[in-house]
Amino acid sequence: MQLDFTSDQEELRASVRAVLAKECTRAVVRSHVEHVVAGEPSDAGRGLWNTFVALDWPALTVPEAQGGIGLGAPELAVVAEELGRVLALGPLLTTMAGFVPLLREAQGGEPWLARVAAGEISGAAAHATDHVLCGDEVDLLAVVVDGGIAVVPSADVKVSPINTVDASRSLVSIADVPGTDVLPITPDGVQRAREQFTVAIAFELVGTCQTIFDTNLQYAKERFQFGVPIGSFQAVKHKLANMFVAIERARALCVFATATINEDDSRRSIATSAAKAAAGDCQRLVAQDGIQLLGGIGYTWEHDQHLFVKRCKVSDALLGNASFHRQRVADALGL
C-alpha cells in the first residue's frame, strides 16, 4: 500500500498551488465574501471554474474511457488539500469529489462523466439528509434516491440557501426533486462514493488548517514583545507545536484513508471516519489557537484569519463532524 505521494503527484501539487496562488488570491476570496455578505452577486466562483476547465482539472478523476485523465484518489487528495489552503471558490471540489464518484459507481453514468471531462457541466452530490455543497452553483445535482441516483438540472430542484458563518461558498438544502430516470447503483457504491467525498473534505480541511498555522508561525517570528519575537516565548512555542502535531496527525490519517480508497481496501470505512474525525479535532485546536496567537488583530474583520476559521467550522460539519465519525469508528469496532 502506497502511503506517500509519488514524485508525479507532488509535481501535480506544485502545479495546482502555482495556479491557485495566481488565480485564487486572498483579495479574490475577500471580495467574493464581501459581496455575498452584502447580498450582492459575485461571479468569482464561476470565473475560477472556467479557469479550472481550461486546465482540464474537472477531468482529473474521470475515467479515460469517458474522455477524462483517469487519475485516482491520491491525485484528488492532492488537489483537495491545495484548494483548502486558499479557500478556493466555486464547484470544483464538489464536482470532482462528490458528483464524479457517484456517477462512476452508477450504471449509465458515462454520458454525464464525459460532459464533466469536456468541461460542459459542473455537478454536486446530494446524499440523503445531507446539505448540498455548492448546490446552487452547479449545473447538475446527483441525488441519491430510493433505488439509485437521479441526475437533474439544479434549476429544476427547489433549493433553500442555508446561512452559515462561511460566506466563501454556498450550502443548500433540497426538496421536490422532479421525477426523472434513476440510474441504478448499489448501496456499496453509494457508500464508496460518499467515503471518497468525505476524505476529500477532510483533506481540504487539513489544507485550511495548514494555512492558519503558517500565518501564525510567520506572525510569531515577526511580532516583537519586550524586544524579542513572541515565538521565543515558551507558551507560544507550545501552542505552535500542538497545532503542528494536530495537522500532521490529521494529514497522516487522511493519507492512509486515501490509500485504502485507492485500493478498495476493506478498512476504508473505518479509515475514512478516522480521517474525518482527526481533521475535525485538528480544526478545533488550530482555529481556536490560531485566533488567540494573533492577539487583537485575530478578531478583526480586516484580518483574513476569520475567513479560514469560518471555513474550518463549516467543513467540520460536512458529511459528519468529528463526534459523528468517532462514534462510527467505535460502532465498527464493537465498542
N, C-alpha and C positions, 0 to 999 in steps of 0.2 A: 504494500500500500504506500503510495507516494504521499509523504507528509511534509513536503516542502515544495515551493513553487519552482518550476524549471526556469532556465535562462530565457526561454521564449516567453513564458508568462510574465517574467519580470520586465522584459522588453515591452510587452503589451502594457504593463503598469506605467512604465516611463512615458510611453506614447499617450496614454489616456490622461496622465497627470499633466503633461505639457499642454494638451488641448484644453483641458478644463481650466488650467491656470490663465489661459488667454481668453477663453470664451465665457467662463462662469466665475467672474471675479466677485469680490465682496461687494463692489459697487453695483453690479448687476443684481445680485441677490437682495441687497438692501433696497434698491429702487423698486423691485418687484414687491417686496414685503410692504413697503410704504404705500404703494398703490392699492394693494389688497386691503390693508388696514383702513385706508381712506374710502374704500368702496369703489375704487376706480379700476377700470380694466387694465390688464397688463399682458403684453404679448411676448414677454421674455421667455416663458416656458416653451411656447411654440417655436420661437426663434432658435432656441437651443436644440429642440427636436430636429428642426431642419438641418442644423449643423451636424448632428449625430447621424442623420440619414445620409448626408453627403459623404460621411466617413464609413458607412456601412456598419455602424455599431449595432443597430437593431438586428442585423443578420448574424451576429456572432454565434449565437447558440441555436440557430435554425439549422436543421439537417441539410447537408449538401444536396440531397435529392429534391428539396424544395427551394433550391437556389441560395441557401444560406452558406455560412462559412463552416459550420459543423463543429464548433468548439464545445467544450463541456463545462461542468460545474466549476472547476478551478478558474477558468477564464472569467466566468460570470462573477465569481467571488472577487477577483482582482478588480473588475470594473465597479462592482458594488461598493467596495471599500473606498475607492477613489472618488466615487460620486458622493459618498458620505463626508469625505474630507472637505468638500467645497459647498455642501448643502445644495447639490445640483437640483435645478428646477426641471419641471416637465415630466413626461411619462416614460422616459427611457427605462428606468428600473422596473416599473410595474409591467411594462411590455415584455422585457427580457426575462424577468424572474417570475412573473405571475401569469401573464397571458400565454406566452410561448410554451412553458412546461405543460400547462393544461391541454393545449392543442396537440402537443406531441404525444400525450397519453391517450387522447381521444381517437376513436375511429372516424375517419373522414375529415380530420383537421388540416389535411395537407394544403388545400386551397388558401386557407387563412394564413398558414405559415409562409407560403410563397409570397403573399401580399405584404407580410411583415418584412420578409427578406428584401423585397423590392422597394421598401420604404413607403409603400402606399397607405398603410394604416398603422395606427398605434392601438394598443389594447390594454385592458385591465382585467384582473381575475376577481370574481365575486364568489367567495366561498360562503356557505350557509352561515348566517348570523354575523358575518364579518362586516365591518365597514370597508368601503372600497377606496383604495388609494388612487387619487387622480381620476376618479370615476367620471368626473365631468370635464376632463381634459383630453380624453381619448376618443378614438373613433368607434371602437367596438368594446363590448363587455362580454366576457366569457363567464356565464352564470351557472354555477353548479345547482342543478335541479334534480328532482327525482328521476332516476334512470339515465342521467347523462349531463351534458353541457349544452346550454342554449347560448348561441353566439348571436348577439343582437346589437344593432347600432345604438350607441349611447343616447342619441337623440330620441329614441323610441322608448326609453326607460324613464320612469319617474324617479328622479334623484332628489334627495334633500341634503343640502350642504350641512356639514357638521362643524360647528365653531370650535376650533382648537386653539391652543396657545401658539401653534406653529403656523404662521401665515405664509411660509415659503412654498407650501404645496397643499392641495386640497384633499379633503376626506369627505365622502358622502355615504349616505345610506340609500338603498334602492328599494323600490316596490313596483308592483304591477308590471312584471316582466311580460311582454306580449307573447302570445302563442307563436311558436316557431318550431322548426325541425330541431330535434335534440340529437346531438352526437353521442353515441354510446361511449361509456367509459366505466372501467371497473372501480370499485371502492379503493382498491390498492393504487390504481392510477391517480385518483384524486389525492390520496394521501401522499404519494411520491411528489406530485406537483406542489402540494402545499408545503411539504418539507423543504423543497428547493427554494421556494419563495421565502420561507421562514429563515433559512440560513443566509440568504442574500440580504434580508433586512438586518439580521444580526451583524453581518459583515459591514453593512453600511453604517450601523450604529457604532461599531468599533472605529471606523474611519472618522466619524464625527467626534468621538471621544479623543482620538489622537490629535485632532486639531486643537481642541480645548487644552490638552496637555502641552502641546507645542507652544501655544500662546502664553500659557502660564510659565513655562520654562524660560522663554525669552524675556518675559517681564521680570522674573526673579533675577535674571542676570543684569538687567538694565536699571531697575528701581533701586535707588540707594537710600538707606536709612542709617543714621549715626555714622555716616562716612563709609559704609560698606554696602555691597549688594545684598538685598534681602535674601537671596539664595544662599548666602553663607550662614543664615540662622538655622539652627538645628530643627526647629519646629517646621520651617518651610521645607527643608530637605526631607523630613519625614512625610509630609503631605505629597510632595512630588514623587517620592519613592513609592508610596502606596498607590498613587494614580498610575504610575508606570507598570507596577506589578499587575494591577487590575486589568489594564489594557492588554498586556501580554498574555495573561491567563485567558481572557475572552478570545483573543485572536487565535491562540493555540487550539482552543476547543472548536472554534469556527473552522479552522483548517482541517481538524480531524473530521468534523461533520461533513465538510465538503468532500473529503476523500471517501467517506462511506457512501455518499450520494453518487459520486462519480463511478464507484464500483458496485453500486447497488448491494452494499454490504448489509447483513441482517441487523447490524447495530445502528442503522441510520436513524431510526425514530428516536432512540434514546440519545444519540449523539446530537441530533437536531435540537432537542429540548435542552440538553446540557449547554449547548452553544448559545441559545437564545436566553436562557437563564443567566449565564455568565455575562452576556452583553448587557442585560438589564441591570445586574448588580454593578457592573462597571460604570454604567452611565449614572447611577445614583451617587456613587462616590465622586466620580470625576466632575459631574455637573455641580455638586454642592461645593467641593473644594475649589473647583475652577472659578467659581464666583467669589468665594471668600479670599483666595490668594490675591486677587486683583484689587482688593480693598474697595474703596468707594466707587471707582470707575466701573467695577464689575456689575453694579446695579443700575447703570445708566443706559438710556436708550441709544445714546450716541456711540457707545462701545459695541462691537459686534458680538461680544460673548453671549449675550442673551439669545441671539439667533440660533446659536449652536446648542445652547441648553434647551431651548424650546423644541428643537428638532429631536434631541435625545428623548425628551419626555414622551412625545407622541410616538416615536419609533419603538420605544419600550412597550407601548400598549398594543402595537400592531401584531396581529396573529398570535396573541397571547403574551402576557407580561412575564416577568421573571418568576413570580409566585405560581402562575399557571403552569409553566413548564417545569418548575421544580417538583410540583405535585405530579405532573405527568411522568417524570423520571421515577419518582417514588412508587407510583402505581405499577409501572413497568417492572420494577424490581421486587414488587410484592411487599413493600414496606408500609 
